[in-house]
Amino acid sequence: MAWKGFAKGLVLAAVLLVSCPSWAAHPLITDDTGTQGKGKFQVELNGQYDWDREDVEGVTVKSTGCQASATLSIGIAENVDLVLSLPYLWAKEKNDSITVYNENGVGDATLQVKWKFFEKNGLSFALKPGIDFPTGNDDRGLGTGKIGGSLFLIASREMGPWAFHDNLGYMRNENNCDERKDIWHASFAATWEVIKDLKLVANVGIERDRDDEANEDPAFIIGGIIYSVNEHFDVDLGVKGGLTRSETNISALAGVTLSF
């Protein structure tokens, strides 16, 4: 049972690693097509706390985890951004109140390029390829141990105070943890500016489970708010819930974004 707990801890850390990459306006996971503009920068500082509980073969398994991430976006052209993200992870698992996994440290870094290749009448499309670098310690469950990659197609539609975003993605999950290597992702998000500088946001999505033995894929739902203090500073809060058993039960999300 100790081995099962440790293995599940590794999976938890890997899920934390990819759950908040350099995506769209936090707390959303689904990205939008927006870019910074040539010579402009954006810094995102985000945090996430996860809680999960399962009953496995008569054992109560409780998993908790946190992630703090920093993301820097650099506008290298009007329609092209270079995006670098680095997370710091904490993960703990208890089986019937006995701690079987407890690790923290730097996770895998991600380098992405977002290219908005079409924009007309409020409709836009972008491609976002990326590379994952094994900066996290895979022996401690904080990284994959290998270089991976991803490619996302992003669509955005703006309609007055409303905006809608769709993502379809593929991730090559190279790893030393005997996880699936071919991962797909699909998600949809909507934002509504209810009053000036205040947006309500919602997000749903599904992703192929990295666990080869899983019989269902993790699906999520997010609700949250984004408040623009001024044109250069946003704060956000959100709650993420699992729609399937393989997804984390609940997560609390918070972040700040600075543009300059």
C-alpha positions in Angstrom: 0.0 0.0 0.0 2.9 2.3 0.6 4.0 1.9 -3.0 0.5 2.6 -4.2 0.5 5.8 -2.2 3.9 6.9 -3.5 2.9 6.2 -7.1 -0.3 8.2 -6.6 1.8 11.0 -5.1 3.9 11.1 -8.3 0.8 11.3 -10.4 -0.5 14.1 -8.2 2.7 16.1 -8.6 2.6 15.6 -12.4 -1.0 16.8 -12.5 -0.1 19.9 -10.5 2.7 20.5 -12.9 0.5 20.8 -15.9 -2.7 22.1 -14.3 -1.6 25.8 -14.4 0.8 26.3 -17.3 1.2 29.7 -19.1 -2.4 29.8 -20.2 -5.0 32.6 -20.6 -6.2 35.2 -18.2 -5.9 33.4 -14.8 -7.9 31.7 -13.2 -8.9 30.3 -16.6 -7.0 27.3 -18.0 -8.2 27.8 -21.6 -6.0 30.3 -23.4 -7.1 33.2 -25.6 -5.5 34.5 -28.8 -4.4 37.8 -27.3 -0.8 38.9 -27.6 1.2 41.6 -25.8 2.3 43.7 -28.8 5.9 44.3 -29.9 8.2 45.4 -27.1 5.6 44.9 -24.3 5.8 42.5 -21.4 3.4 40.7 -19.0 4.2 39.0 -15.7 1.8 36.6 -14.0 2.2 35.4 -10.4 -0.4 32.6 -9.7 -1.2 30.3 -6.8 -3.3 27.1 -6.6 -4.3 24.9 -3.7 -5.7 21.4 -4.4 -7.6 19.0 -2.2 -8.7 15.4 -3.1 -10.1 12.4 -1.2 -10.7 8.9 -2.5 -11.5 5.5 -0.9 -9.3 2.9 -2.5 -9.6 -0.8 -1.4 -10.9 0.3 2.0 -8.2 2.9 2.5 -9.0 6.6 2.7 -6.5 8.5 0.5 -6.2 12.2 1.1 -4.1 14.3 -1.3 -3.2 18.0 -1.0 -1.0 20.1 -3.1 0.0 23.7 -3.9 1.6 25.4 -6.9 3.1 28.8 -7.2 4.0 29.8 -10.7 5.7 32.8 -12.4 5.0 33.4 -16.1 6.7 36.0 -18.3 5.3 36.9 -21.7 7.4 39.0 -24.1 5.9 40.6 -27.3 8.5 39.9 -30.0 6.1 41.1 -32.7 2.7 42.6 -32.8 1.1 39.1 -33.1 3.8 36.9 -31.6 4.6 36.3 -27.9 7.4 34.4 -26.3 6.2 32.8 -23.0 8.3 31.3 -20.2 6.8 29.7 -17.1 8.3 28.1 -14.0 6.3 26.5 -11.2 7.2 25.6 -7.6 5.3 22.6 -6.3 4.2 21.1 -2.9 2.4 17.7 -2.7 1.4 15.5 0.2 -0.6 12.2 0.4 -1.9 10.4 3.4 -3.3 6.9 3.5 -5.6 6.5 6.6 -3.7 9.4 8.3 -0.3 7.9 7.5 1.8 10.2 5.3 3.2 8.2 2.4 4.3 11.1 0.1 5.5 14.6 1.0 7.7 16.6 -1.5 8.2 20.1 -2.7 10.5 21.9 -5.1 10.8 23.5 -8.5 8.8 21.8 -11.3 9.5 21.6 -15.1 9.9 24.9 -17.0 7.9 25.6 -20.1 8.8 27.7 -23.1 6.0 28.6 -25.6 5.4 30.8 -28.6 1.9 32.2 -29.3 1.3 33.2 -32.9 -2.0 34.9 -33.8 -2.3 34.2 -37.5 -5.8 35.5 -38.2 -8.0 38.3 -36.9 -11.2 39.8 -38.4 -14.5 41.1 -37.1 -13.9 39.9 -33.5 -12.8 36.4 -34.6 -9.2 35.3 -34.2 -7.1 32.2 -34.3 -3.7 31.4 -32.9 -1.2 28.5 -32.7 0.9 27.9 -29.6 3.7 25.3 -29.7 5.8 24.7 -26.6 8.7 22.8 -25.1 8.8 21.4 -21.5 12.3 21.3 -19.9 13.0 18.7 -17.1 14.0 21.2 -14.4 12.0 19.3 -11.8 13.4 16.3 -9.9 11.6 13.3 -11.4 12.9 11.0 -8.6 10.9 13.1 -6.2 7.8 13.3 -8.4 8.4 17.0 -9.3 9.0 16.6 -13.0 8.9 14.2 -15.9 12.7 13.7 -16.3 12.5 14.2 -20.1 12.0 17.0 -22.6 8.4 17.1 -23.8 6.3 19.3 -26.2 2.9 20.5 -27.0 0.9 22.2 -29.7 -2.4 24.1 -29.2 -4.9 25.6 -31.6 -6.7 28.6 -30.0 -9.9 30.3 -31.2 -11.4 33.5 -29.7 -14.6 35.4 -30.4 -15.4 38.8 -28.9 -19.0 40.1 -28.8 -19.3 43.3 -26.8 -18.9 42.5 -23.1 -18.7 38.8 -23.9 -15.7 36.7 -25.1 -15.5 33.0 -25.9 -12.4 30.9 -26.2 -11.8 27.3 -27.5 -8.6 25.2 -27.2 -7.7 22.0 -28.8 -4.3 20.6 -27.9 -1.8 17.8 -28.1 1.0 17.2 -25.5 3.9 14.7 -25.9 4.3 13.6 -22.3 7.8 12.1 -22.4 8.5 10.8 -18.9 10.2 8.3 -16.6 7.0 7.5 -14.6 5.4 5.0 -17.0 2.7 7.5 -17.9 0.9 7.8 -21.2 2.9 9.8 -23.7 0.2 11.0 -26.0 -2.2 13.4 -24.3 -5.0 15.4 -25.8 -6.8 18.4 -24.4 -10.1 20.2 -25.2 -11.6 23.1 -23.3 -14.0 26.1 -23.6 -14.1 29.4 -21.7 -16.3 32.4 -21.5 -15.8 35.9 -19.9 -18.4 38.6 -19.3 -17.6 42.1 -18.3 -20.5 42.8 -15.9 -19.4 46.3 -15.1 -16.3 48.3 -16.0 -13.1 46.5 -15.0 -14.9 43.5 -13.5 -15.3 40.2 -15.4 -17.0 37.0 -14.4 -15.3 33.9 -16.0 -16.2 30.3 -16.5 -14.3 27.3 -18.0 -14.9 23.7 -18.7 -12.5 21.1 -20.2 -11.3 17.6 -20.4 -7.9 16.0 -20.9 -6.7 12.5 -21.4 -5.5 10.8 -18.2 -1.8 10.3 -17.9 -2.3 7.1 -15.9 -2.4 4.1 -18.3 -4.7 2.2 -15.9 -7.3 5.0 -15.6 -10.7 4.1 -17.0 -11.9 7.8 -17.3 -10.4 11.1 -18.2 -10.2 14.1 -15.9 -12.7 16.8 -16.6 -13.0 20.2 -14.8 -15.1 23.3 -14.3 -13.9 26.7 -13.1 -15.8 29.8 -12.0 -14.1 33.0 -11.0 -13.6 36.8 -11.3 -11.0 39.1 -12.7 -10.7 42.7 -11.5 -8.6 45.3 -13.3 -7.2 47.7 -10.8 -5.9 49.7 -13.7 -4.8 49.1 -17.3 -1.6 47.5 -16.1 -2.7 45.5 -13.0 -5.3 42.7 -12.6 -6.2 40.5 -9.7 -8.2 37.3 -9.9 -9.9 34.6 -7.8 -11.4 31.3 -8.8 -12.6 27.8 -7.8 -12.0 24.7 -9.8 -14.0 21.5 -9.3 -13.7 18.0 -10.7 -16.4 16.6 -13.0 -15.0 13.1 -12.9 -13.4 11.0 -10.2 -10.0 11.2 -11.9 -9.9 15.0 -11.5 -8.9 16.7 -8.3 -12.0 17.3 -6.1 -11.5 21.0 -5.6 -8.9 23.7 -6.1 -8.7 27.3 -5.0 -7.0 29.7 -7.5 -5.6 33.3 -7.1 -3.3 35.4 -9.1 -2.0 38.9 -10.1 -1.0 40.1 -13.6 1.2 43.1 -14.4 1.6 44.5 -17.9 4.2 47.1 -19.0 
